[in-house]
Amino acid sequence: MRKNFSNERGQTTAEYALVLLVVAVVVGVFAAFVRGGGLDGFFQAIVDQLPSSIG
């Protein structure tokens, strides 16, 4: 009843590589967003809406 997992070793490596590729793409998109000043506008919008939310 012992399974042979040697055939799945390559599949696991491919899955890790795919996950790392997706993470790299997400980090790249986020870095481009930050460099483009998108984050500044986002936080500025939050700060601008705080007074109306509080009072």
DSSP file (Angstrom, degrees, kcal/mol; ACC not computed):
  #  RESIDUE AA STRUCTURE BP1 BP2  ACC     N-H-->O    O-->H-N    N-H-->O    O-->H-N    TCO  KAPPA ALPHA  PHI   PSI    X-CA   Y-CA   Z-CA
    1    1 A M              0   0    0      0, 0.0     2,-0.5     0, 0.0     0, 0.0   0.000 360.0 360.0 360.0  17.8    0.0    0.0    0.0
    2    2 A R        -     0   0    0      1,-0.0     2,-0.2     2,-0.0     0, 0.0  -0.746 360.0-140.5 -89.2 129.0    3.0    2.3   -0.4
    3    3 A K        -     0   0    0     -2,-0.5     2,-0.8     1,-0.0    -1,-0.0  -0.606  10.0-128.4 -88.4 148.6    2.6    5.0   -3.0
    4    4 A N        +     0   0    0     -2,-0.2     3,-0.5     1,-0.1     4,-0.1  -0.853  27.5 176.4 -96.4 108.0    5.4    6.1   -5.3
    5    5 A F    >>  +     0   0    0     -2,-0.8     3,-0.9     1,-0.2     4,-0.6   0.376  55.6  96.6 -93.6   3.9    5.7    9.8   -5.0
    6    6 A S  G >4 S+     0   0    0      1,-0.3     3,-0.6     2,-0.2     4,-0.4   0.820  81.0  55.8 -65.3 -28.8    8.7   10.2   -7.3
    7    7 A N  G 34 S+     0   0    0     -3,-0.5     4,-0.4     1,-0.2     3,-0.3   0.745 105.0  53.2 -73.0 -22.7    6.5   11.0  -10.3
    8    8 A E  G <> S+     0   0    0     -3,-0.9     4,-2.2     1,-0.2    -1,-0.2   0.535  85.3  85.0 -89.2  -7.1    4.9   13.9   -8.4
    9    9 A R  H <X S+     0   0    0     -3,-0.6     4,-1.9    -4,-0.6    -1,-0.2   0.913  91.6  46.7 -62.7 -43.2    8.2   15.6   -7.5
   10   10 A G  H  > S+     0   0    0     -4,-0.4     4,-2.2    -3,-0.3    -1,-0.2   0.860 110.0  53.9 -66.3 -36.0    8.3   17.4  -10.9
   11   11 A Q  H  > S+     0   0    0     -4,-0.4     4,-2.3     2,-0.2    -2,-0.2   0.910 107.7  50.0 -65.7 -41.8    4.7   18.5  -10.6
   12   12 A T  H  X S+     0   0    0     -4,-2.2     4,-2.3     2,-0.2    -2,-0.2   0.907 110.2  50.5 -63.2 -41.9    5.4   20.0   -7.2
   13   13 A T  H  X S+     0   0    0     -4,-1.9     4,-2.3     1,-0.2    -1,-0.2   0.910 110.4  49.7 -62.2 -42.1    8.4   21.9   -8.5
   14   14 A A  H  X S+     0   0    0     -4,-2.2     4,-2.3     2,-0.2    -2,-0.2   0.882 109.4  51.7 -65.1 -38.1    6.3   23.2  -11.4
   15   15 A E  H  X S+     0   0    0     -4,-2.3     4,-2.3     2,-0.2    -2,-0.2   0.918 110.3  48.2 -65.6 -42.5    3.6   24.3   -9.0
   16   16 A Y  H  X S+     0   0    0     -4,-2.3     4,-2.5     1,-0.2    -2,-0.2   0.907 111.3  51.0 -63.0 -40.9    6.1   26.2   -6.9
   17   17 A A  H  X S+     0   0    0     -4,-2.3     4,-2.1     1,-0.2    -2,-0.2   0.900 110.2  49.5 -63.5 -40.4    7.5   27.8  -10.0
   18   18 A L  H  X S+     0   0    0     -4,-2.3     4,-2.3     2,-0.2    -1,-0.2   0.906 110.8  49.6 -65.9 -41.6    4.1   28.9  -11.1
   19   19 A V  H  X S+     0   0    0     -4,-2.3     4,-2.5     1,-0.2    -2,-0.2   0.920 111.1  49.5 -63.1 -43.7    3.3   30.4   -7.7
   20   20 A L  H  X S+     0   0    0     -4,-2.5     4,-2.3     1,-0.2    -1,-0.2   0.872 109.8  52.0 -63.9 -36.3    6.6   32.3   -7.7
   21   21 A L  H  X S+     0   0    0     -4,-2.1     4,-2.0     2,-0.2    -1,-0.2   0.916 110.2  47.9 -64.8 -43.4    5.9   33.6  -11.2
   22   22 A V  H  X S+     0   0    0     -4,-2.3     4,-2.5     2,-0.2    -2,-0.2   0.912 111.7  50.2 -64.3 -42.6    2.4   34.9  -10.1
   23   23 A V  H  X S+     0   0    0     -4,-2.5     4,-2.6     1,-0.2    -1,-0.2   0.910 109.5  51.4 -62.2 -41.7    3.9   36.5   -7.0
   24   24 A A  H  X S+     0   0    0     -4,-2.3     4,-2.2     1,-0.2    -1,-0.2   0.890 110.4  48.7 -63.2 -39.4    6.6   38.2   -9.2
   25   25 A V  H  X S+     0   0    0     -4,-2.0     4,-2.5     2,-0.2    -2,-0.2   0.922 111.7  48.8 -66.3 -43.9    3.9   39.6  -11.5
   26   26 A V  H  X S+     0   0    0     -4,-2.5     4,-2.5     1,-0.2    -2,-0.2   0.918 112.3  48.3 -62.8 -43.5    1.8   40.9   -8.6
   27   27 A V  H  X S+     0   0    0     -4,-2.6     4,-2.6     1,-0.2    -1,-0.2   0.898 111.6  51.0 -63.7 -40.0    4.9   42.6   -7.1
   28   28 A G  H  X S+     0   0    0     -4,-2.2     4,-2.2     2,-0.2    -2,-0.2   0.911 110.9  47.0 -63.5 -43.2    5.8   44.1  -10.5
   29   29 A V  H  X S+     0   0    0     -4,-2.5     4,-2.1     2,-0.2    -2,-0.2   0.914 113.4  48.7 -64.8 -42.5    2.3   45.5  -11.0
   30   30 A F  H  X S+     0   0    0     -4,-2.5     4,-2.4     2,-0.2    -2,-0.2   0.903 110.5  51.1 -64.2 -40.8    2.2   46.9   -7.5
   31   31 A A  H  X S+     0   0    0     -4,-2.6     4,-2.6     1,-0.2    -1,-0.2   0.901 110.4  49.0 -63.7 -40.5    5.7   48.5   -8.0
   32   32 A A  H  X S+     0   0    0     -4,-2.2     4,-1.7     2,-0.2    -1,-0.2   0.889 110.7  51.2 -65.1 -38.2    4.5   50.1  -11.2
   33   33 A F  H  <>S+     0   0    0     -4,-2.1     5,-1.9     2,-0.2     6,-0.5   0.909 112.4  45.5 -63.9 -43.1    1.4   51.4   -9.4
   34   34 A V  H ><5S+     0   0    0     -4,-2.4     3,-1.5     1,-0.2     6,-0.2   0.918 112.6  50.1 -68.3 -43.8    3.5   52.9   -6.6
   35   35 A R  H 3<5S+     0   0    0     -4,-2.6    -1,-0.2     1,-0.3    -2,-0.2   0.814 105.1  58.7 -64.9 -29.6    6.0   54.5   -9.0
   36   36 A G  T 3<5S-     0   0    0     -4,-1.7    -1,-0.3    -5,-0.2    -2,-0.2   0.495 117.8-111.6 -78.8  -2.3    3.2   56.0  -11.0
   37   37 A G  T <>5S+     0   0    0     -3,-1.5     4,-1.6    -4,-0.2    -3,-0.2   0.564  79.4 129.8  85.1   8.9    2.0   57.9   -7.9
   38   38 A G  H  >< +     0   0    0     -5,-1.9     4,-1.6     1,-0.2    -4,-0.2   0.829  69.7  54.8 -64.7 -32.4   -1.2   55.8   -7.7
   39   39 A L  H  > S+     0   0    0     -6,-0.5     4,-2.4     2,-0.2     5,-0.2   0.860 103.6  55.1 -71.5 -35.3   -0.6   55.2   -4.0
   40   40 A D  H  > S+     0   0    0     -6,-0.2     4,-2.4     1,-0.2    -2,-0.2   0.931 109.5  46.6 -62.1 -45.6   -0.3   58.9   -3.2
   41   41 A G  H  X S+     0   0    0     -4,-1.6     4,-2.0     2,-0.2    -1,-0.2   0.862 110.6  54.0 -64.3 -35.6   -3.7   59.6   -4.8
   42   42 A F  H  X S+     0   0    0     -4,-1.6     4,-1.6     2,-0.2    -2,-0.2   0.947 112.7  41.1 -63.7 -50.2   -5.2   56.6   -2.9
   43   43 A F  H  X S+     0   0    0     -4,-2.4     4,-2.5     1,-0.2    -2,-0.2   0.861 112.4  55.8 -68.5 -34.6   -4.1   57.8    0.5
   44   44 A Q  H  X S+     0   0    0     -4,-2.4     4,-2.5    -5,-0.2    -1,-0.2   0.895 106.0  51.6 -63.9 -39.5   -5.0   61.4   -0.3
   45   45 A A  H  X S+     0   0    0     -4,-2.0     4,-1.4     2,-0.2    -1,-0.2   0.885 110.4  49.1 -64.1 -38.6   -8.5   60.4   -1.1
   46   46 A I  H  X S+     0   0    0     -4,-1.6     4,-0.9     2,-0.2     3,-0.2   0.932 112.5  46.9 -65.9 -45.3   -8.8   58.6    2.2
   47   47 A V  H >< S+     0   0    0     -4,-2.5     3,-0.5     1,-0.2    -2,-0.2   0.880 110.1  53.9 -65.1 -37.8   -7.4   61.6    4.1
   48   48 A D  H 3< S+     0   0    0     -4,-2.5     4,-0.4     1,-0.2    -1,-0.2   0.822 110.6  46.5 -65.1 -31.2   -9.8   63.9    2.3
   49   49 A Q  H 3X S+     0   0    0     -4,-1.4     4,-1.6    -3,-0.2    -1,-0.2   0.583  90.9  84.3 -89.1 -10.6  -12.8   61.8    3.2
   50   50 A L  H <X S+     0   0    0     -4,-0.9     4,-2.2    -3,-0.5     3,-0.3   0.924  86.2  52.2 -60.6 -47.6  -11.9   61.4    6.9
   51   51 A P  H  > S+     0   0    0      0, 0.0     4,-2.2     0, 0.0    -1,-0.2   0.893 111.4  47.0 -59.6 -38.4  -13.4   64.8    8.1
   52   52 A S  H  4 S+     0   0    0     -4,-0.4    -2,-0.2     1,-0.2    -3,-0.1   0.819 112.8  50.3 -71.5 -28.5  -16.8   64.0    6.5
   53   53 A S  H  < S+     0   0    0     -4,-1.6    -1,-0.2    -3,-0.3    -3,-0.1   0.841 114.5  43.6 -75.8 -33.8  -16.7   60.5    8.0
   54   54 A I  H  <        0   0    0     -4,-2.2    -2,-0.2    -5,-0.2    -1,-0.1   0.920 360.0 360.0 -78.2 -46.0  -16.0   61.7   11.5
   55   55 A G     <        0   0    0     -4,-2.2    -3,-0.2    -5,-0.3    -2,-0.2   0.436 360.0 360.0-114.5 360.0  -18.3   64.6   11.8
